[in-house]
Amino acid sequence: MTYPASKRATGVHIRHPSAPDSLARMTTTSPALRASVIARYAAGSIGTGGFATLPGLVLAIYLTDTLGIAALGASIIIGVAKLWDVVIDPVIGGRSDRSLALTGSRRRFMVLGGLLLPVFFVLTFAANPDAGPLANSIWVLVAFMLAATGFSLFQVPYIALPAELVTDYDARTRLLSARVVVLTFAILLFGAGGPELVSAFAGMPGGGYLWMAIVAGVLLGIGMLIAATSAPREAITSPPRTSIASHYRDGLAALRGSRAFRMLLATFLLQALATGMMLAGAAYISKWVLQAGTSGTTFLFIALIAPALVCAPVWSLISRRTGKELAFGAASVLFGLAALSLVMLVWMPGPWLYAPVALAGAAYAGMQTLPMAMLPDVISHDAKTNGPGRAGIFGGVWTAGETTGMALGAVVLTLILALTGYQESVADVAVEQSANAITGIVLSFSIVPAIMIGLSLWTLGRYPLRRSDIDAATAASAIRTETASATRTDSEEPL
C-alpha cells in the first residue's frame, strides 16, 4: 500500500501486512515545532512563574509585617482567595473548550488574562497601612481574588496547549523543558528581584511593595501576551450550549474517568503544597533565622534557582532513558531529602543551608518539567478513551489543584506560625520572636514539606501510564485521521 505524499506527511508509517512481525510495527513522529513557537509558548512562564512566586513569597509577610494583620487573618485571606480559584477554574476550562470550538483558538481567554492580571496584581499591594487591619484585609482579599481570576483566564488554556501543539511523547518533554527553563528563570527573577525592589523603592510614595508590584505586573503581562500568540488555530465547530453546572460535572467526570489524571494531580498538588510552604517560608527564614533581611531571601532564591536552570534539560534527557514517571520519582526523592536536612537549622542556623537548598533546586527542575510533560500524555490518552474536546476541562481542574496546593502551603505556614506564637507587626515596628516561633518557621521549611513529598511518592507510584501507552494512543489517533482522510478522498473520486 502506498500513500500519497500529502498523507505520508502525517508522520504515521504502516508496513505491508505481509511483512514479518518484527517489522510490522508502527512508529509515530510529530511534526517538528518551530523554534519561534517554542519560544513564544515558553514566554508564558514569565507570567505564570512570576505570579506563582511573588504572592507566595511576599504576600504573607506583607500582610503580617506591613499591614499588621494577624497570622491567622493572613491565612484566611490567602485561603479564601485560593478557594475562589478552585471554584472558577473548572468553569474557565469548560468555557475555554467552547471558545476553542467556536473560534478555533484558545487565544481570546489568554489575552484577557494577560491584560487583567497586572492591574489587579498592583492593586493587591496598594493597601494603605494606616487604614487598619480590617479594611486592609478586605482590600487585599478582593484585589487578590480578582488577580487570581485574571491568572486563571490565562493559565487554564495555557496548560491545555501542549496537547494541541505536539503529539509525540518525547517532543512534549522538550517543549515543556523549554517552558521550565523560562519558569525557573522567572522564579529567580521575581523571587530574588522582588524583595530587592521592595528595599529599593521603600522610600517612594506608596511604599516598596506597591512599586515592586508595578514593575512585576508589567513583566507578567508582557510574557502572557507573547505566549497567547502561540495558541494554534483549529477547525471551527458548533458545540452544544453548556451551563456552569455542566463544567463542574465535566471536571468531576475527568477525575472519575482517568486514574492517571487523579494520581498525577494528587502528586502535583502535594508537591505544590510542599514547595508553597518553602516559598512562603523563605522570607521568614531569612529575616528571623539567618538575620539577613531581604538580601538573605535573594541569596536563597539564587541557591534554589541557579541549579534548576541548569538541570531542567538534564531531567529531560534522563526521562528519555527511564520514562517520565521514574525520573519524576527520582527528582521527588532528592527534593524530599534536601528539605528534611534543613531541620538542622533549629540547632545550627547558618549559611550551610545554601547547599541543601541548591540540591532541592536541582530536583525542583525535574518536579516541574516532568509532571507538566506528563499532563499532555494524560489528555491524549483520555481523548483516545473518551473522545477529544476536554483539554480545557483537564487544564481547569489541574490549575485548581496546583493553585490549591500552593495556597495551602502558605496557609499551613501561617497556621504553624499562629500555633507557635508568631508576633505580627506593622511597618518599621520592631518585635522579637520567641524560640517556639523560630522553631515553627524552621519546621514549616523542612520536616513538613518533606512529609508532603513522601506522600506524593505514594500517589506517583499509582500513576499507570507508560511510554507505550502514549505511543499507542498517538498511533491510533493518527490512523483514525489517515483512514478518515483516505475515505474522504475515495468518496470524492469520479465514478
Residue pairs with C-beta under 8 A, 6 or more apart in sequence:
1 14
1 16
3 482
3 486
7 482
7 485
7 486
9 31
10 478
10 481
10 482
11 28
11 29
11 30
11 31
11 478
12 26
12 28
12 475
12 478
12 479
12 482
13 26
13 27
14 26
14 479
15 23
15 24
15 25
17 24
26 475
26 479
28 167
28 168
28 471
28 474
28 475
28 478
29 168
30 166
30 167
30 168
30 171
32 171
33 165
33 166
33 171
33 175
37 165
37 230
38 175
38 178
39 178
40 226
40 227
40 229
40 230
41 161
41 162
41 165
41 175
41 178
41 179
41 227
41 230
42 178
42 179
42 181
42 182
42 227
43 182
43 223
43 226
43 227
44 110
44 154
44 158
44 179
44 223
44 224
44 226
44 227
44 228
44 230
45 179
45 180
45 182
45 183
45 186
45 223
45 227
46 182
46 185
46 186
46 189
46 219
46 220
46 222
46 223
46 224
47 114
47 117
47 151
47 154
47 186
47 220
47 221
47 223
47 224
47 227
48 151
48 154
48 155
48 158
48 183
48 186
48 224
49 182
49 183
49 184
49 185
49 186
49 187
49 190
50 186
50 189
50 190
50 216
50 219
50 220
50 223
51 117
51 121
51 147
51 151
51 220
52 187
52 406
53 186
53 187
53 190
53 191
53 194
53 279
54 190
54 191
54 194
54 212
54 213
54 216
55 124
55 144
56 276
56 279
56 280
56 406
56 409
56 410
57 190
57 191
57 194
57 195
57 279
57 280
57 282
57 283
57 297
58 194
58 195
58 198
58 209
58 212
58 283
59 74
59 78
59 124
59 140
59 144
59 280
59 410
60 74
60 78
60 280
60 283
60 410
60 413
60 414
61 283
61 284
61 287
62 125
62 209
63 69
63 73
63 74
63 77
63 137
63 140
64 70
64 71
64 74
64 414
64 417
64 422
64 424
64 425
65 424
65 425
65 426
65 427
66 129
66 207
66 209
66 426
66 427
67 127
67 129
67 133
67 136
67 137
67 140
67 426
68 129
68 133
68 136
68 424
68 425
68 426
69 77
69 133
69 136
69 137
69 424
70 133
70 418
70 424
71 414
71 415
71 417
71 418
71 422
71 424
72 414
72 415
72 418
73 133
73 137
74 414
75 410
75 411
75 414
75 415
75 418
77 137
77 140
77 141
77 144
78 144
78 407
78 410
78 411
78 414
79 407
79 408
79 411
80 141
80 145
81 141
81 144
81 145
81 148
81 407
82 148
82 403
82 404
82 406
82 407
82 408
82 411
83 404
83 407
84 145
84 148
84 149
85 148
85 152
85 399
85 400
85 403
85 404
85 407
86 400
86 403
86 404
88 149
88 152
89 152
89 156
89 396
89 397
89 399
89 400
89 403
90 247
90 248
90 250
90 251
90 393
90 396
90 397
90 400
91 244
91 247
91 248
91 396
92 109
92 152
92 153
92 156
92 157
92 392
92 396
92 399
93 156
93 160
93 247
93 251
93 392
93 393
93 394
93 395
93 396
93 397
93 399
94 242
94 246
94 247
94 250
94 251
94 392
94 393
94 396
95 109
95 247
95 392
96 106
96 109
96 156
96 157
96 160
96 392
96 395
96 396
97 239
97 389
97 390
97 391
97 392
97 393
98 239
98 242
99 105
99 106
99 108
99 109
100 106
100 157
100 234
100 392
101 236
101 237
101 238
101 239
101 389
102 236
102 237
102 238
102 239
103 236
104 233
104 234
104 235
104 236
105 231
105 232
105 233
105 234
106 157
106 160
106 161
106 231
106 392
107 228
107 229
107 231
109 153
109 154
109 156
109 157
110 153
110 154
110 157
110 158
110 224
110 227
110 228
110 231
111 225
111 228
112 150
112 153
112 154
113 150
113 151
113 152
113 153
113 154
113 155
113 224
114 154
114 220
114 221
114 224
114 225
114 227
114 228
115 150
115 221
115 225
116 146
116 149
116 150
116 153
117 147
117 150
117 151
117 153
117 154
117 217
117 220
117 221
117 224
118 150
118 217
118 218
118 220
118 221
119 150
119 217
120 143
120 144
120 146
120 147
120 149
120 150
121 147
121 150
121 213
121 216
121 217
121 220
122 210
122 213
122 214
122 217
123 143
123 146
123 147
124 140
124 143
124 144
124 147
124 213
125 209
125 210
125 212
125 213
126 139
126 143
126 206
126 210
126 213
127 136
127 139
127 140
128 136
129 136
129 207
129 426
129 427
131 139
148 403
152 396
152 399
152 403
154 224
154 227
154 228
155 395
155 399
156 392
156 395
156 396
156 399
157 231
157 392
157 395
158 227
158 395
159 375
159 394
159 395
159 398
159 399
160 379
160 391
160 392
160 394
160 395
161 230
161 231
161 232
162 172
162 175
162 176
162 372
162 373
162 375
162 376
163 375
163 376
163 379
163 380
163 383
163 391
164 232
164 234
164 391
165 175
165 230
165 232
166 172
166 175
166 376
167 380
167 474
167 477
167 478
168 474
169 377
169 467
169 470
169 471
169 474
170 320
172 373
172 376
172 377
173 316
173 319
173 320
173 324
173 369
173 370
173 373
174 316
175 373
176 369
176 372
176 373
176 376
177 312
177 313
177 315
177 316
177 369
177 373
179 372
180 308
180 312
180 365
180 368
180 369
180 372
181 309
181 312
181 313
183 368
184 305
184 308
184 309
184 312
184 364
184 365
184 368
185 305
185 309
186 223
187 301
187 304
187 305
187 308
188 301
188 302
188 304
188 305
188 306
188 309
189 219
190 216
190 219
191 279
191 282
191 297
191 301
191 304
191 305
192 297
192 298
192 301
192 302
192 305
193 298
194 212
194 216
195 283
195 294
195 297
195 298
196 294
196 298
197 208
197 211
197 212
197 215
197 216
198 208
198 209
198 212
198 294
199 208
199 294
200 208
201 207
201 208
201 210
201 211
201 212
202 208
204 210
204 211
207 427
239 389
247 393
247 396
250 390
250 393
251 393
251 396
251 397
254 261
254 382
254 390
254 393
254 394
254 397
255 261
255 262
255 265
255 397
257 382
257 385
257 386
258 378
258 381
258 382
258 385
259 462
259 464
260 377
260 378
260 381
260 463
260 464
260 465
261 378
261 382
261 394
261 397
263 459
263 460
263 462
263 463
263 464
264 371
264 374
264 375
264 378
264 460
264 463
265 397
265 398
265 401
266 401
266 456
266 459
267 328
267 371
267 456
267 459
267 460
267 463
268 371
268 398
268 401
268 402
268 405
268 456
269 401
269 402
269 404
269 405
270 405
270 452
270 453
270 455
270 456
270 459
271 332
271 335
271 367
271 371
271 405
271 452
271 453
271 456
272 401
272 402
272 404
272 405
272 406
272 409
273 405
273 406
273 408
273 409
273 412
273 449
273 452
274 335
274 339
274 409
274 448
274 449
274 450
274 452
274 453
274 456
275 364
275 367
275 406
275 409
275 449
276 405
276 406
276 407
276 408
276 409
276 410
276 413
277 409
277 410
277 412
277 413
277 444
277 445
277 448
277 449
277 452
278 339
278 360
278 409
278 445
278 449
279 406
279 409
279 410
280 409
280 410
280 413
280 414
281 413
281 441
281 444
281 445
282 297
282 300
282 301
282 445
283 294
283 297
284 413
284 417
284 441
284 445
285 296
285 300
285 345
285 353
285 441
285 442
285 445
286 292
286 293
286 294
286 295
286 296
286 297
286 300
287 293
287 296
287 297
288 433
288 437
288 438
288 441
289 345
289 349
289 438
289 441
289 442
290 296
290 349
290 350
290 351
290 353
292 299
299 354
300 354
300 357
303 354
303 357
303 358
303 361
304 357
304 358
304 360
304 361
304 364
305 361
306 358
306 361
307 358
307 359
307 361
307 362
307 365
308 361
308 362
308 364
308 365
308 368
309 365
310 362
310 365
311 361
311 362
311 363
311 365
311 366
312 365
312 366
312 368
312 369
314 365
315 327
315 331
315 365
315 366
315 369
315 370
316 369
316 373
318 327
318 330
318 366
319 326
319 327
319 328
319 369
319 370
319 373
322 330
323 466
323 467
324 370
324 373
324 374
324 377
324 467
325 370
325 374
325 460
325 463
325 465
325 466
327 366
327 370
328 366
328 367
328 370
328 371
328 374
328 460
329 457
329 460
329 461
330 366
331 363
331 364
331 365
331 366
331 367
331 370
332 363
332 366
332 367
332 453
332 456
332 457
332 460
333 453
333 457
334 359
334 360
334 362
334 363
334 366
335 360
335 363
335 364
335 367
335 453
336 449
336 450
336 453
336 454
336 457
337 359
337 450
338 356
338 357
338 359
338 360
338 363
339 356
339 360
339 445
339 446
339 447
339 449
339 450
339 453
340 446
340 447
340 450
341 356
341 446
342 353
342 356
342 357
342 442
342 445
342 446
343 442
343 443
343 446
343 447
345 353
345 442
345 445
345 446
346 438
346 439
346 442
346 443
374 463
374 465
375 394
375 398
377 465
377 469
377 470
378 394
378 465
379 390
379 391
379 394
380 470
380 473
380 474
380 477
381 465
381 469
381 470
381 473
382 390
382 394
383 389
383 390
383 391
383 473
383 477
384 472
384 473
384 476
384 477
412 444
412 448
413 444
416 440
416 443
416 444
416 448
417 437
417 440
417 441
417 444
419 440
420 434
420 436
420 437
420 439
420 440
420 441
421 434
421 436
421 437
421 440
422 433
422 437
422 440
422 441
423 431
423 432
423 433
423 434
423 437
424 431
425 431
